[in-house]
Every structure is written in structure tokens, then in C-alpha cells.
Amino acid sequence: MIRLQQVTWRRENRDILKGVDLHVRPGEHWVILGRNGCGKTTILEMITGYLFPTSGTVEVLGHRYGRVDVREVRKKIGYISQSLVEKMSLSDPVWEVVATGEYAYLRFYQTIDPDVVRKAHDMLERLGIAHLANQPFGTLSQGERKKALLARALMAEPELLIMDEACAGLDLYEREKLLADLNRLGNLAKTVLYVTHHIEEAIPLFTHAAIVHDGRIAAAGPKREVLTGETLSRAYELPIEVDWVYDRPWIRTQGAGVRT
């Protein structure tokens, strides 16, 4: 599904990624964690083909980048990020924004297939926001926008769904609603990659976890083996304890500068 081997990426004489190895198999759903600037989003941009490594190899969905048209690979990837929100037309109706996901377009400039229109409305219904279908995208709340983008990402029944800090900016209620929808619908994609700063967002859907630290993969594997107090304490340089409740990890920490 995804294989990164010894991937490095250098920008302005600074190594952002430093020999990243990551192997994701079909059917696995991964949460990727790490501090600001550690390289999480850069890894996603390597996987989506918007960046190419200084050295190393990237293989996605059976294709090695550099030997394939990445635009064709992207058609099999559902992608949600804040940068995508900023590219959407705020005046377009919600159903049309969702329908663009069928073709990986940002906007339609031609007649839309009636079957795609029906499919978009059906996807909005599945996510409980069918009543918003004809509203301009720009009038939605942050939580509603994220749900609409999840519907868009699932339109093409992607083999890979990538979400970069999907819950950023949401309050607790909106966050938990979006996570519940992802937990319920995430299996529509063969594999999910979910980047977040918040460990408790590792919902039951996720089978595996990776921790990125200083441009390297500090730990990767089944989530309960990776998301331990010892591993997280090293990555975040804080004393951290982890409790598992409802198959989600919840952390306690004494804060920066405090040593036990």
C-alpha cells in the first residue's frame, strides 16, 4: 500500500526528513503523531506526490514515484487538509463541492453527470448533513465544512484516505462528531492515514500508529505497542502517562520542566 524507504528531504541546507522508513499494508489504518515541525505533513506530501525526496524511494498503491504519473495515483487518494479548504470556492453549493471528489477536481466547469449528483447527495445523507446540500460552502461552520470534505474524499471510494489535522479548529462537540463519522465510515477506504497533534484522536478505527520525532520515525507499529508512556515521553520530552479508555489513549502529563 505505502512504502517509504530511507526517505530524506532537504530544504535550504536543512534536513527536514532524515531516513524515514514507513511500511503501511492494505487494511491498516494509521494515526501519525509528533511535535510541530517534526516532519508529519512533509511525509504526507511525499505520499501524495506533491514533494519528492532528496534521496530514498516512495511507493504508493503499487507505484514507485518517479516512474508513474502521480496525477493518476492521486485519483485513488482521498485527501483532507486545511490547505484544501482554502482552495475551495466558498460560493459553490455543498453538493457540488462534494461531487468534485468523484474526479479529484477542485471545481466543475462542465455539466455534471446526474449519477454523480445523486451520489453526492447520498454521501451527504450518510454523514447527516443532507439538509446543507444547497447552501454555499462558505456559510458552513468549521465542523460542517470538515464533514463535507470527508464526504468529498469518500466520493471516489479511495484506496487511501489521508487526513491532515482534520479536527484542527473544532470545539469538543464538533470534534467528537467528526471522529464518530470517521470511525463509522473510515472503512470505506482500504487504508486511512490520519495526522494529528492530539493523541486522544486515535479512535478505535486506527490499528497502527507512528511517532515522528526530529524528521525520523521514532516508533511505528500496532497502536497499543507504540502509544505507551515511555515512547511518548521520549518523543515529546515530557513525563507522560497513558490510559486506554473506550479503545482510545488518553494522556496525563506534569508539564514542561517537571521531572519525576
Secondary structure, DSSP 8 states (H G I E B T S, - for coil): -EEEEEEEEEETTEEEEEEEEEEE-TT-EEEEEE-TTSSHHHHHHHHTTSS--SEEEEEETTEETTSS-HHHHHTTEEEE-HHHHHHS-TTSBHHHHHHGGGTT-SS--S---HHHHHHHHHHHHHTT-GGGTTSBGGGS-HHHHHHHHHHHHHTT--SEEEEESTTTT--HHHHHHHHHHHHHHGGGSSEEEEE-S-GGG--TT--EEEEEETTEEEEEEEHHHHS-HHHHHHHHTS-EEEEEETTEEEEEE--TT---
